[in-house]
Every structure is written in structure tokens, then in C-alpha cells.
Amino acid sequence: MEKSTRNHSICEKKPYIAIILSIIIPSILAGIGGSLGDAISENAGYIAICIFAIISMLIFWRWFSPEFKGFVKSEAPARDICILMILLGILLIFTLIEPLFFQHSFYFSPSLNMIIMGIAAGFGEETMFRILSLAIVMRYVRKERRFASIIILALIFGISHAGNLTQGADFVMTASQIFHSTFMAFLLTALYLGTGSAIFPIFAHGLYDFICFATDPSISSDGILTQQYSNGRLLYEFIVIVIIGIIALYLISKNKFLKTNEIWEKKWSKE
């Protein structure tokens, strides 16, 4: 016997409220998980964030089942996935070769803590700001308004980094991070919407953050930028991320989101 379809009146009548809730609820759950884990150790806190992020995805999947087909399976052809992953590869390369342009020594000092922090950022931030909210956008927001919704969600993700100021982050670097994170969100959004799978943005986010933690000695042990970069380095990072972000946004929005909409019609199939 097939499972009956649940009524989702808030999503259907007030989709933007549903989007806000899809950000707030996993954020609260991740916060609870992180607090519980922190009582044991810092790394336990990060691991708990991952666990509660997965719980949030499972709740979403069950709540919208059987219409929603889940967060794991990709609905995109391998060629399209490779193109998007190449963009990520280019960003990582330009991040790694940055010392060549600014004549400072290459630095690479990874640690288990950095790996766990990167994984937590991938699961936690993607669940809070993209994976649930964008799924609702692609089902309940009218097609002609989806592009604006994507831009707004990217801005929300960028602005969320302003909270780093309360943890001792440099003001200029926080402003830079807001800008950088907004365009980074376009790439992560493309990896999600362009594939239909949460695996790609989670992996990309976690790997990128780990690379940043391990190659930048100015980042504190808890991932906060406390020292200001040179103007040249700031400009370099701005140019790279803006180009990557715009290309990524173009790839999912070209032809009025034709391929992207097709992918998400499969993800939300009622058959």
C-alpha cells in the first residue's frame, strides 16, 4: 500500500515562510547538537553538528515523502556534474597557488581538528542555508521567481558570517568574508541544483573550508579571520570568486533554468 500524500499548506500558500522555517529549524537543531557535543569536547561539538544536520535532512525527507525523492541521488548527466566540479577545482587551484602571486611562503599545516571543522561546515552550513531551503524553492516557488530566491538565499548566507565579529574577527576581513561567501554560495547552489544531490555541495564546502584552514596561518584555531589581508590579496580573492560564482550561476540559470527545473521535477515527482 502506497503512502498517502501529506498536505503542505504552508509551503503551498506561504512558500517564503516555509523557506525561512527551513533555515531556522535546522539551525536550531544544529545549535542544540553543537552545544551537547561541546560539553564533551570541541571536536565532539562539530561531529554533533553533522549528526543533527543529517537528522534535519531525514526529517525533511520523511515529511515530504513520497513526493520528495531524497537528497542523495543525482539526476544530472556525468558531463554536467564534471563541468560544475571543474569550477570547484579551479577555485581550489587558485586558492593553493595564491602565495606565488604575493611572494609569501607556502603554508600547509593540516590537523584532525581542521578536517572535522571542514566536515561540520559542509554538513551544518549547507543544511542550514541551502539543502532544505532550495529544495522548497524548486518545488513551491513560481519558476519566474526562483532566480531572485536563489540570490536572496546567497545573500543571507553571506550576511550570516557577520556573526564572526562577536568571536573576534577583523572588521575588514568580516566584510570581505560576507562578500566572498555570497559568491561562494552561487557555486554551492549550482552544485546542488545542477545535480539534485546534496553530496556535491557538502563535499565542496567541507573541502574548501579545510583547504582554507590548513593553508592560511592567519585563521584562528576556531576558523576566524583575525588578521587583515593586503589589498592586493583581497582583490585577487574577489576577482577569483566573482568569476567562479557568476559562471556557476549562469550554468544553472541558462535557458530559463530549463535543465535545472527538469532535474527538480524528477526530485519532486509524485509518480
Salt bridges, closest charged atoms under 4 A:
ASP80 OD1 - ARG79 NH1 3.32
ASP80 OD2 - LYS259 NZ 3.78
GLU98 OE1 - ARG233 NE 2.49
GLU125 OE1 - HIS205 NE2 3.15
GLU126 OE1 - ARG130 NE 2.70
GLU126 OE2 - HIS205 ND1 2.61
GLU144 OE2 - ARG142 NH2 2.56
ASP209 OD2 - HIS205 NE2 3.45
ASP216 OD2 - ARG233 NH2 3.41
GLU237 OE2 - ARG233 NE 3.88
GLU265 OE2 - LYS143 NZ 3.32
